[in-house]
Amino acid sequence: MTDFYPHIPVLLDASVEFLITDKSGIYIDTTLGGGGHSSLILQNLNRDATLLGVDQDSEAHAAAAEKIGDDSRFQPISGNFGYLKTIIPANYHGKVTGILFDLGVSTHQIREPGRGFSFQHDGPLDMRMSELSGVSAYDVVNDYDYEKLRDIIYHYGEERLSRQIAREIINRRPIETTLELREAIENVLYGRYIIKSVARVFQAIRIEVNRELDVLKQGLTDALELLSPGGRIVAISYHSLEDRLVKNFFKSGNFEGTVEKDFYGNPVTALKMFTRQIITPSDEEIKNNPAARSAKLRVAEKTRGDE
Ligand SMILES: C[S@@+](CC[C@H](N)C(=O)[O-])C[C@H]1O[C@@H](n2cnc3c(N)ncnc32)[C@H](O)[C@@H]1O
């Protein structure tokens, strides 16, 4: 039995407040995790409401079940939100009132050395959020060719020294554990920001393993179809690559952010941004939960057709 590290929900009150527009509505929490957001959603809903809780991690489902307990309004769904339309039963399509995305990994996943997400604990190179995923961090680190590794570190980690780090990783193969990977990265770094670079490379590999950006695009696209007119998507992102996709999609309904115009020059969008400013955690929230420090919350509403 491994220790369980509880996850502190981020931007909890604000996200739930924006999400709920009808206390008897149908809601989806696409990133159930330990059930922190879902519990508060349920506390704010009537007895005839429905909440579907999606996660691809079986450990998250076990933790959420414990937190939520027996509640007939709640339905857990195992699966990847990249296939949201497929995993949500057809009778809810087009009728969903609000959909929450609280992206990234949970504290439990990060702190559990056996999952291989953390550079602070020694563990196997895994980083898969679901045991069903094909590629693990071991495969990326040990099998990818130089160009592919360099590009992942550069694009997904936004790390300047991607070429040197990719070369060092390849020279040290086979790399079996998270600490061996960390040593390889540290060997090419210098200066005060070593830890930030290590974190960036680990982030890059995690994004690749879980195909996080492609999955997010598909998840948002499906979410829009599942919503009823006037329904909302609330998204909490933790790095700029995710936030850019969310922002563009909320602004324009596509990931490039290009707003289409009708014959008269009026914007034609399937969503409208509900909040002008991004919402970020207070200093106090960050002090109590440093994992919240990079969180950004955005809200969009599906247009009703006559807008
Ligand atoms: C930040 S945690 C969510 C924490 C949750 N809001 C809470 O308060 O307890 C993110 C969760 O989303 C899950 N997740 C991430 N990407 C996913 C995906 N593509 N499909 C399904 N679940 C995903 C992870 O397994 C993790 O449990």
The ligand as an SDF file (V2000), in Angstrom:
LIG
                    3D

 27 29  0  0  0  0  0  0  0  0999 V2000
   -5.2680   18.6920  -11.2500 C   0  0  0  0  0  0  0  0  0  0  0  0
   -5.9530   17.1100  -11.0630 S   0  0  0  0  0  0  0  0  0  0  0  0
   -7.6360   17.4530  -10.7070 C   0  0  0  0  0  0  0  0  0  0  0  0
   -7.9150   17.6290   -9.2520 C   0  0  0  0  0  0  0  0  0  0  0  0
   -9.3820   17.7790   -8.8950 C   0  0  0  0  0  0  0  0  0  0  0  0
   -9.9730   18.9380   -9.5050 N   0  0  0  0  0  0  0  0  0  0  0  0
   -9.5450   17.8660   -7.3820 C   0  0  0  0  0  0  0  0  0  0  0  0
   -9.8350   18.9510   -6.9050 O   0  0  0  0  0  0  0  0  0  0  0  0
   -9.3670   16.8590   -6.6950 O   0  0  0  0  0  0  0  0  0  0  0  0
   -6.0600   16.5520  -12.6930 C   0  0  0  0  0  0  0  0  0  0  0  0
   -6.6930   15.1710  -12.8360 C   0  0  0  0  0  0  0  0  0  0  0  0
   -7.0860   15.0570  -14.1880 O   0  0  0  0  0  0  0  0  0  0  0  0
   -6.7430   13.8000  -14.6730 C   0  0  0  0  0  0  0  0  0  0  0  0
   -6.5130   13.9610  -16.1120 N   0  0  0  0  0  0  0  0  0  0  0  0
   -5.5620   14.7010  -16.7060 C   0  0  0  0  0  0  0  0  0  0  0  0
   -5.6830   14.6090  -18.0420 N   0  0  0  0  0  0  0  0  0  0  0  0
   -6.7590   13.8090  -18.2780 C   0  0  0  0  0  0  0  0  0  0  0  0
   -7.3880   13.3410  -19.4510 C   0  0  0  0  0  0  0  0  0  0  0  0
   -6.9290   13.6670  -20.6560 N   0  0  0  0  0  0  0  0  0  0  0  0
   -8.4800   12.5670  -19.3380 N   0  0  0  0  0  0  0  0  0  0  0  0
   -8.9470   12.2200  -18.1070 C   0  0  0  0  0  0  0  0  0  0  0  0
   -8.3830   12.6080  -16.9510 N   0  0  0  0  0  0  0  0  0  0  0  0
   -7.3000   13.4000  -17.0300 C   0  0  0  0  0  0  0  0  0  0  0  0
   -5.5120   13.3820  -13.9180 C   0  0  0  0  0  0  0  0  0  0  0  0
   -5.4390   11.9740  -13.8750 O   0  0  0  0  0  0  0  0  0  0  0  0
   -5.7470   14.0110  -12.5480 C   0  0  0  0  0  0  0  0  0  0  0  0
   -6.3750   13.0970  -11.6730 O   0  0  0  0  0  0  0  0  0  0  0  0
  1  2  1  0
  2  3  1  0
  2 10  1  0
  3  4  1  0
  4  5  1  0
  5  6  1  0
  5  7  1  0
  7  8  2  0
  7  9  1  0
 10 11  1  0
 11 12  1  0
 11 26  1  0
 12 13  1  0
 13 14  1  0
 13 24  1  0
 14 15  1  0
 14 23  1  0
 15 16  2  0
 16 17  1  0
 17 18  1  0
 17 23  2  0
 18 19  1  0
 18 20  2  0
 20 21  1  0
 21 22  2  0
 22 23  1  0
 24 25  1  0
 24 26  1  0
 26 27  1  0
M  CHG  2   2   1   9  -1
M  END
$$$$
